[in-house]
Amino acid sequence: MTPAPIAVALDAPDLETAARWAHLVTPHVSTVKVGLELYLRYGPDVVASVRGASGVRVFLDLKLHDIPATVAGAARAVARLRPEILTVHATGGEAMIRAAVEAAPDAEIAAVTVLTSLRDADLARMGLAGPASDAVRRLAVLAVGAGARALVCSPQEAAAVRAEVGPSITLITPGVRAAGAATQDQARVATPEEALAAGADLLVIGRPITGAADPGAAAAGLAAALRRRTAP
């Protein structure tokens, strides 16, 4: 059975828990995501630990953002870990994104447009032209022009971004929650079914799976629901 297009965010308190979660969910999902906190705490070893023997795709979500030379060096350093996806911030600009693409040619460089925790009012206070949907589309076009093969946006902008960049770019959507679930620190959210219908290719889901009593069962349930939703 084909794994569901879900990246489980392994925001675990320790390496052992992250590896256990990865082991439980990998029969059901295509990807596991290692974030900044886990990577900084345990370093490169975390990637091998969560990949295990399953060969699951690893999404290294470091959101690199610095001058082009520094980002190139960082991307080159983590490329040896063979992450399938590596994130950079689109607001770093074209030269920075291109530097990451060139430094890690075997990874899919995913440009983060506007964080899903930000609202239009937040952008205004930061001095960025909004609304968020417009800012996301502008950054998406810039990033793809610089060589990014994937984009991170909220599911609320996925359809508009897809219309801008075409079918060949991978759209990754955090801010995915079941209907009626708490949004926590996310501002721009949608259900898994809504995200896929809007054109998302990979759904980032963390606490709804890892916070469950049985993360494996939670992942299996979500995967089954998505298969029913996408069945012809």
C-alpha positions as CSV (number, residue, x, y, z in Angstrom):
1,M,0.0,0.0,0.0
2,T,1.4,3.4,-1.0
3,P,2.2,5.6,2.1
4,A,0.1,8.7,2.5
5,P,1.5,12.1,1.5
6,I,2.1,13.1,5.1
7,A,5.3,14.4,6.7
8,V,5.1,13.7,10.4
9,A,6.8,16.4,12.4
10,L,9.0,14.7,14.9
11,D,9.0,17.4,17.5
12,A,10.1,15.0,20.2
13,P,11.6,15.8,23.6
14,D,14.5,13.3,23.0
15,L,16.1,11.3,20.3
16,E,14.7,8.0,21.5
17,T,11.1,9.3,21.3
18,A,11.7,10.7,17.8
19,A,13.1,7.4,16.6
20,R,10.2,5.5,18.2
21,W,7.6,7.8,16.6
22,A,9.3,7.4,13.2
23,H,9.3,3.6,13.5
24,L,5.6,3.7,14.4
25,V,4.4,6.0,11.5
26,T,6.6,4.9,8.6
27,P,4.4,2.1,7.4
28,H,1.7,4.6,6.9
29,V,3.3,7.9,5.8
30,S,5.9,8.9,3.1
31,T,8.0,11.3,5.1
32,V,9.3,12.2,8.6
33,K,10.3,15.8,9.4
34,V,13.2,16.8,11.6
35,G,12.9,20.3,12.9
36,L,15.4,22.8,14.1
37,E,15.1,22.0,17.8
38,L,15.7,18.3,17.5
39,Y,18.6,18.8,15.0
40,L,20.3,21.4,17.3
41,R,20.0,19.1,20.3
42,Y,21.3,15.9,18.7
43,G,23.1,17.0,15.6
44,P,23.5,15.0,12.4
45,D,22.9,11.6,14.2
46,V,19.2,12.4,14.4
47,V,18.7,11.9,10.6
48,A,20.1,8.3,10.7
49,S,18.1,7.6,13.8
50,V,14.7,8.6,12.4
51,R,15.4,7.1,8.9
52,G,16.3,3.7,10.4
53,A,16.1,0.7,8.1
54,S,12.9,1.8,6.6
55,G,14.3,4.2,4.1
56,V,11.6,6.7,4.8
57,R,12.0,10.1,3.2
58,V,13.6,12.7,5.6
59,F,12.5,16.3,5.5
60,L,15.2,18.4,7.2
61,D,13.4,21.5,8.2
62,L,16.2,23.9,9.2
63,K,14.8,27.0,7.4
64,L,18.2,28.3,6.5
65,H,18.4,32.1,6.3
66,D,21.6,34.0,6.0
67,I,23.9,35.5,3.3
68,P,24.4,33.2,0.3
69,A,27.9,32.0,1.1
70,T,26.8,31.0,4.6
71,V,23.7,29.2,3.4
72,A,25.7,27.4,0.7
73,G,28.2,26.2,3.4
74,A,25.4,25.0,5.6
75,A,23.5,23.3,2.8
76,R,26.7,21.6,1.7
77,A,27.3,20.4,5.3
78,V,23.9,18.8,5.6
79,A,23.8,17.4,2.1
80,R,26.0,14.5,3.2
81,L,23.1,13.4,5.4
82,R,21.0,12.8,2.2
83,P,17.8,14.6,3.2
84,E,15.2,14.3,0.5
85,I,13.9,17.8,1.4
86,L,15.8,20.8,2.9
87,T,14.1,24.1,3.8
88,V,15.3,27.7,3.3
89,H,13.5,30.9,3.9
90,A,12.3,32.5,0.7
91,T,12.8,35.9,2.2
92,G,16.6,35.3,2.0
93,G,16.3,36.3,-1.6
94,E,17.1,34.8,-5.0
95,A,20.9,34.6,-4.6
96,M,20.6,32.8,-1.2
97,I,18.1,30.3,-2.6
98,R,20.2,29.6,-5.6
99,A,23.2,29.0,-3.4
100,A,21.4,26.4,-1.5
101,V,20.2,24.7,-4.7
102,E,23.7,24.5,-6.0
103,A,25.2,23.4,-2.8
104,A,22.8,20.5,-2.2
105,P,21.9,19.3,-5.7
106,D,20.5,16.0,-4.6
107,A,18.0,17.5,-2.1
108,E,14.7,19.1,-3.0
109,I,15.2,22.7,-1.8
110,A,11.9,23.9,-0.3
111,A,11.5,27.6,0.1
112,V,9.3,28.7,3.1
113,T,7.1,31.5,2.0
114,V,5.2,33.0,4.9
115,L,5.1,31.1,8.2
116,T,1.7,29.7,9.0
117,S,1.8,31.3,12.4
118,L,1.7,34.8,10.9
119,R,-1.5,36.8,10.2
120,D,-1.9,39.8,7.9
121,A,-1.6,42.1,11.0
122,D,1.8,40.5,11.8
123,L,3.1,41.2,8.3
124,A,1.9,44.8,8.5
125,R,3.8,45.3,11.8
126,M,6.9,43.8,10.2
127,G,6.6,46.3,7.3
128,L,5.9,43.6,4.7
129,A,3.3,44.2,2.0
130,G,0.3,41.9,2.5
131,P,-2.1,40.4,2.7
132,A,-0.4,37.0,3.5
133,S,-1.9,35.4,0.3
134,D,-0.2,38.1,-1.9
135,A,3.1,37.9,0.0
136,V,3.1,34.1,-0.4
137,R,2.5,34.3,-4.1
138,R,5.3,36.8,-4.7
139,L,7.8,34.8,-2.7
140,A,6.7,31.6,-4.4
141,V,7.5,33.0,-7.8
142,L,10.8,34.4,-6.7
143,A,11.9,31.1,-5.1
144,V,10.9,29.0,-8.1
145,G,12.8,31.4,-10.4
146,A,15.9,30.9,-8.2
147,G,15.7,27.1,-8.6
148,A,13.6,25.9,-5.7
149,R,11.8,22.7,-6.5
150,A,9.4,22.9,-3.6
151,L,7.5,25.5,-1.6
152,V,6.1,25.7,1.9
153,C,2.9,27.6,2.2
154,S,-0.3,27.3,4.3
155,P,-3.1,25.2,2.8
156,Q,-5.1,28.4,2.4
157,E,-2.7,29.7,-0.2
158,A,-2.0,26.3,-2.0
159,A,-4.5,26.8,-4.8
160,A,-3.3,30.3,-5.7
161,V,0.4,29.2,-5.5
162,R,-0.3,26.2,-7.7
163,A,-1.9,28.5,-10.3
164,E,1.3,30.7,-10.2
165,V,4.0,28.0,-10.3
166,G,2.4,25.2,-12.3
167,P,2.2,21.4,-11.6
168,S,5.9,20.5,-11.4
169,I,6.6,22.2,-8.1
170,T,6.0,20.3,-4.8
171,L,3.7,22.1,-2.5
172,I,4.2,21.4,1.2
173,T,1.5,22.6,3.6
174,P,1.9,22.8,7.4
175,G,-1.1,24.1,9.4
176,V,-3.1,21.0,8.7
177,R,-5.7,20.1,11.4
178,A,-8.7,17.9,11.6
179,A,-12.0,19.7,11.5
180,G,-12.8,21.2,14.9
181,A,-9.3,20.5,16.3
182,A,-7.3,23.2,18.3
183,T,-5.1,25.2,16.0
184,Q,-2.4,25.8,18.7
185,D,0.1,28.4,17.4
186,Q,-1.0,28.1,13.8
187,A,-3.0,30.9,12.2
188,R,-3.8,29.8,8.7
189,V,-5.0,26.3,8.8
190,A,-7.2,23.7,6.9
191,T,-8.2,20.1,7.1
192,P,-6.1,17.4,5.4
193,E,-8.9,16.9,2.8
194,E,-9.1,20.7,2.1
195,A,-5.3,20.9,1.8
196,L,-5.1,18.1,-0.8
197,A,-8.1,19.5,-2.7
198,A,-6.3,22.9,-2.9
199,G,-3.3,21.3,-4.6
200,A,-0.9,20.3,-1.7
201,D,1.5,17.4,-2.4
202,L,2.7,16.9,1.1
203,L,0.9,17.6,4.4
204,V,2.9,18.4,7.5
205,I,1.1,17.0,10.5
206,G,2.7,16.8,13.9
207,R,0.8,16.9,17.2
208,P,-2.5,15.3,15.9
209,I,-0.3,12.2,15.3
210,T,2.6,12.4,17.8
211,G,0.3,13.6,20.6
212,A,-2.0,10.6,20.2
213,A,-1.8,7.7,22.6
214,D,-0.8,5.5,19.7
215,P,1.0,7.5,17.0
216,G,1.1,4.6,14.6
217,A,-2.7,4.1,14.8
218,A,-3.3,7.8,14.4
219,A,-1.1,7.9,11.3
220,A,-2.8,4.8,9.9
221,G,-6.2,6.4,10.5
222,L,-5.3,9.7,8.8
223,A,-3.7,7.8,5.9
224,A,-6.8,5.7,5.4
225,A,-9.0,8.8,5.5
226,L,-6.9,10.5,2.8
227,R,-7.0,7.4,0.6
228,R,-10.8,7.3,0.8
229,R,-10.8,11.1,-0.1
230,T,-8.6,10.6,-3.1
231,A,-10.0,7.3,-4.4
232,P,-11.5,7.6,-7.9
